[in-house]
Amino acid sequence: MANHSINKLIFKITFGVSIIFICFFTITKFSKSGNIKLKVEKIKSEFQGRIVEIYATKKTLPTHLKVLLSSGKIISISPNQQLVNVADVGDYLIKPKNENIIYLIKNNKKLTFFYTKISYETRNSNYFPIEWKNKWPESSEWDKNRNDDE
């Protein structure tokens, strides 16, 4: 009788660990693909507008911009930190469709920045468009996980 209880307990523990592992694997896989899909949508986006606010979502240096579009709509973006560091309220932004670049019009000068960071893991993902894999290399310079065999 004791063996039967022990076997039942071992089965329950094994089953529970298996369920936890499957849930963890599923969540991790979908969260990675979701993050990459969000990155792709960010690159696909297109807008033009004037910066109306520069702000931080935490107690840090500013990381986000509110942009007033010509339609009157205000959007919040979190672009490349280098852009945020030099942007001022009143400057104008142009984000071309399907490009990981953004232009900052400041004092009648057009400055070019990459829009969002792209890790090498993202570049090599099946969810990242193959035609973009080698575009915008400057947006990955921060990533130390580069595989030099690529």
C-alpha angles and dihedrals in degrees: 000000000000091000090054091053092047091049090049091050092048090050092050093048093047091047092048093049090048092052091048091050093049092048092048092048092048094047092047093049095047094043092053093047090045092052091049091048089052089051090051091050090050090054092045092053123105129198146141127203152123123276109244100170139017113200149152125235091209135028093287139097113297114288104165139060131205110215126197109216123208088252089064093250118131118217130188118223135180104206132170109314092233089064092048090051094059100032123105132193106271096034116124127236130203118189111185119215117261093007130110091217133095129192122219115202106205126164090347091304123117112222121189125215135167108255103219138006116257118200121212088243089059092046090054096045122113087230094061115084110258091220089062097048095102099027124108097015091177089068090065101043090101092060111096092188093082116147105219091200090074 
